């Protein structure tokens, strides 16, 4: 089985996507926007953070 690793640049890009999605989630939540936007941005942020947390970096 091949080992999955993230390069530091890819991990940084995924982390920035998670930050932007989390910021958008907070903005929609405060404005009491549509729930579909909350779910979408929340899932994107959560999945990105899980990827960065669970897949090791290729150093």
Contact map, one row per residue, 1 for C-alpha under 8 A:
11100000000000000000000000000000000000000000000000000000000
11110000000000000000000000000000000000000000000000000000000
11111000000000000000000000000000000000000000000000000000000
01111100000000000000000000000000000000000000000000000011000
00111110000000000000000000000000000000000000000000000011110
00011111011000000000000000000000000000000000000000000011110
00001111111000000000000000000000000000000000000000000000111
00000111111100000000000000000000000000000000000000000000111
00000011111110000000000000000000000000000000000000000000000
00000111111111000000000000000000000000000000000000000000000
00000111111111100000000000000000000000000000000000010000100
00000001111111110000000000000000000000000000000000000000000
00000000111111111000000000000000000000000000000000000000000
00000000011111111100000000000000000000000000000110010000000
00000000001111111110000000000000000000000000000110010000000
00000000000111111111000000000000000000000000000000000000000
00000000000011111111100000000000000000000000100100000000000
00000000000001111111110000000000000000000001110110000000000
00000000000000111111111000000000000000000000100000000000000
00000000000000011111111100000000000000000000100000000000000
00000000000000001111111110000000000000001101100000000000000
00000000000000000111111111000000000000001100100000000000000
00000000000000000011111111100000000000000000000000000000000
00000000000000000001111111110000000000001000000000000000000
00000000000000000000111111111000000011001100000000000000000
00000000000000000000011111111100000000000000000000000000000
00000000000000000000001111111110000000000000000000000000000
00000000000000000000000111111111110011000000000000000000000
00000000000000000000000011111111100001000000000000000000000
00000000000000000000000001111111100000000000000000000000000
00000000000000000000000000111111100000000000000000000000000
00000000000000000000000000011111110000000000000000000000000
00000000000000000000000000011111111011000000000000000000000
00000000000000000000000000010001111111000000000000000000000
00000000000000000000000000000000111111100000000000000000000
00000000000000000000000000000000011111110000000000000000000
00000000000000000000000010010000111111111000000000000000000
00000000000000000000000010011000111111111100000000000000000
00000000000000000000000000000000001111111110000000000000000
00000000000000000000000000000000000111111111000000000000000
00000000000000000000110110000000000011111111100000000000000
00000000000000000000110010000000000001111111110000000000000
00000000000000000000000000000000000000111111111000000000000
00000000000000000100100000000000000000011111111100000000000
00000000000000001111110000000000000000001111111110000000000
00000000000000000100000000000000000000000111111111000000000
00000000000000000000000000000000000000000011111111100000000
00000000000001101100000000000000000000000001111111110000000
00000000000001100100000000000000000000000000111111111000000
00000000000000000000000000000000000000000000011111111100000
00000000000000000000000000000000000000000000001111111110000
00000000001001100000000000000000000000000000000111111111000
00000000000000000000000000000000000000000000000011111111000
00000000000000000000000000000000000000000000000001111111000
00011100000000000000000000000000000000000000000000111111100
00011100000000000000000000000000000000000000000000011111110
00001111001000000000000000000000000000000000000000000011111
00001111000000000000000000000000000000000000000000000001111
00000011000000000000000000000000000000000000000000000000111
